Amino acid sequence: MAKAMTKSQVVSHLAEHAGIQKKAAAAVLEEIANLATKECKKSGQFVIPGLGKAVKANRKARTGRNPQTGEAIQIPAKTVVKFRLAKAFKDAVVPPKKK
């Protein structure tokens, strides 16, 4: 499997294909990240059309096990962020099997 693109590689790609300077592309990327954080905190979700959406979700408290001792431990409830991919994106990356 190939290595993931670094932030500077993403910025270079965006700048080249949008015909803008790298500094402007980096600013756009930063602003999208800031907007996603702000909107997820405020409304519980942030949608990037064609890619997917980040959703704030609550996990219930549960009982787990310490892998070293096998002792039961209580895992507290917490809020997490999940990213749900858009169907079009999933199908483009991994086409569905034909029946």
SULKAQUI-V759539 format. One record per helix or strand. SS is the DSSP state (H for helix, E for strand). FROM is the first residue (numbers start at 1). LEN is the number of residues. Records with the same first field share a line. If there is no record, write none. Layout:
SS: FROM-LEN ; FROM-LEN
//
This chain:
H: 7-12 ; 22-22 ; 87-7
E: 45-4 ; 52-8 ; 62-4 ; 72-4 ; 78-8
//
